Every structure is written in C-alpha cells, then in structure tokens.
C-alpha cells in the first residue's frame, strides 16, 4: 500500500487520526434528559396555538346556569383564562381518567381562572369536589371562534397548498402606477 511504504505518510495518517479522535471525544451529545427538559419547558411556557400540546392544571365547577358566551352550562364545557384560550377555543384533554378525557369547548371564563388553568363543568357538585386539582396536557384544536385557526390535518401538512392569490381584473391593469 501507499501508506505502508513511507514513514512520513504513516506519521501524518496517525496524527490526523489522533487529532480526529480527540476532537470527536470532546463533542457533547444531547441526551434524552436534555430533550425531555426542553419538551417540559416548551409545554409550560409556549403560547397556545392550534396543534400545540401544553401543560395546564384542571379543576372542576358545578354551579352556574349560563356561561360567559351565553350557552347553557353542560358537560363538555370548560372555562379558561381568555388571555390564553379565548372563548370558542376547542381543546382535547387526554391525561385524565378515561371518564373525563375528551374534547371540550371553552365557553366560559371566570375571575378565579388565571393563567394555565382549565375549569371543567360537571353536573354533580360532589363529583366536582372529588375531582380536585390535577395536572393535565391540553391539545389545542382551535383557538377562538375563527374556523381557520384550527390545527392542520395530516393532508394539509403533507400537501401544503399555496393560498390562491387575488386576481387582478383587466380593467385595473391600466390604472395601476
């Protein structure tokens, strides 16, 4: 071989290999604990947006006839801080016991609901008292009443279609500067 014939070639290859080993040995790799800390940080500090999975705290309430949106209080209604989850938002809760998991619509607000808290309506006040306060994960499906503020479907993400541009009428072409 070409390397085995010359002492200088052997020396250069050995030095390059040693330097490469030292440089690779000093590289810090990101471990799963670091990734887990970043995920928790993102869940607890990120702003709600469609498709986001966020950490919240859940409580329950049972009193009230009419919500802030004017709808009768019923199962599937949640109350939240309007700064984070405006009225009309749709969220999915999947980290509670199976009885309470599901899709909730934020139709109510309250003076005691501040920050990352969701208050779920329950018909039975005893059940609401037993529910207590639980840490949950909320998947934001829609933010507010705007139907365009929904989480994108698989096909929307896969086949990202450009939005159509506004057409210019032939009469407007001559009048533009």
VOKOLMI-781832 format. One record per residue (C-alpha): residue in one letter; chain; x, y, z. Coordinates in steps of 0.25 Angstrom, whole numbers. Layout:
N
A A X Y Z
...
This chain:
177
X A 0 0 0
X A 4 14 -2
X A 3 18 13
X A 12 6 18
X A 24 10 9
X A 27 23 15
X A 30 27 29
X A 24 41 27
X A 11 36 21
X A 9 27 33
X A 12 39 43
X A 3 48 36
X A -9 38 36
X A -6 35 51
X A -6 49 55
X A -19 52 47
X A -26 40 53
X A -21 44 67
X A -26 59 65
X A -39 54 59
X A -41 44 71
X A -38 55 81
X A -48 65 74
X A -59 55 74
X A -57 51 88
X A -59 65 93
X A -72 66 85
X A -84 67 95
X A -96 59 90
X A -110 63 94
X A -116 52 103
X A -131 49 105
X A -131 56 119
X A -128 69 112
X A -138 67 101
X A -149 63 112
X A -145 76 119
X A -147 84 107
X A -160 78 104
X A -165 81 118
X A -160 95 117
X A -168 97 103
X A -181 91 109
X A -180 100 121
X A -176 113 114
X A -181 113 100
X A -193 121 96
X A -205 114 91
X A -207 112 76
X A -214 101 68
X A -207 88 69
X A -199 91 82
X A -199 81 93
X A -198 89 106
X A -197 87 121
X A -209 92 129
X A -216 90 142
X A -230 85 143
X A -241 88 153
X A -256 85 153
X A -268 94 155
X A -283 91 156
X A -290 104 159
X A -296 113 148
X A -307 113 138
X A -301 121 127
X A -287 122 122
X A -280 135 118
X A -283 132 103
X A -298 131 106
X A -299 116 105
X A -305 107 116
X A -294 101 125
X A -294 86 121
X A -284 74 120
X A -273 77 110
X A -272 92 114
X A -259 97 120
X A -255 111 126
X A -241 117 123
X A -233 130 124
X A -238 137 112
X A -223 143 110
X A -218 129 107
X A -230 121 102
X A -241 131 97
X A -256 127 97
X A -259 118 86
X A -246 110 87
X A -247 95 85
X A -237 87 93
X A -234 72 95
X A -231 67 109
X A -224 53 109
X A -217 52 122
X A -229 50 132
X A -236 37 136
X A -244 32 124
X A -257 38 129
X A -252 52 127
X A -243 51 115
X A -249 57 102
X A -251 69 95
X A -256 82 102
X A -260 95 97
X A -256 107 105
X A -269 115 106
X A -267 121 120
X A -258 130 127
X A -257 133 142
X A -250 143 151
X A -242 132 159
X A -237 125 146
X A -224 132 143
X A -212 126 135
X A -211 112 131
X A -223 106 137
X A -235 100 131
X A -248 98 139
X A -257 87 134
X A -272 87 136
X A -279 75 144
X A -293 73 147
X A -291 67 161
X A -284 77 171
X A -280 65 179
X A -272 59 167
X A -266 73 164
X A -261 74 179
X A -255 60 178
X A -248 64 165
X A -239 74 172
X A -228 80 164
X A -220 71 154
X A -208 74 145
X A -212 71 130
X A -208 72 116
X A -216 80 107
X A -216 79 91
X A -221 92 85
X A -230 88 73
X A -236 102 70
X A -232 116 76
X A -245 124 78
X A -257 125 68
X A -249 126 56
X A -250 113 48
X A -237 116 40
X A -230 115 54
X A -231 100 54
X A -219 90 55
X A -215 86 41
X A -219 72 37
X A -209 61 32
X A -213 64 18
X A -211 79 20
X A -197 77 25
X A -193 67 15
X A -199 74 3
X A -196 88 7
X A -204 96 -3
X A -201 111 -6
X A -213 120 -4
X A -219 126 -16
X A -215 140 -20
X A -225 151 -22
X A -228 152 -37
X A -226 166 -44
X A -237 170 -53
X A -233 174 -67
X A -239 188 -65
X A -230 190 -53
X A -217 187 -60
X A -216 201 -68
X A -220 209 -55
X A -208 204 -46
X A -196 212 -45
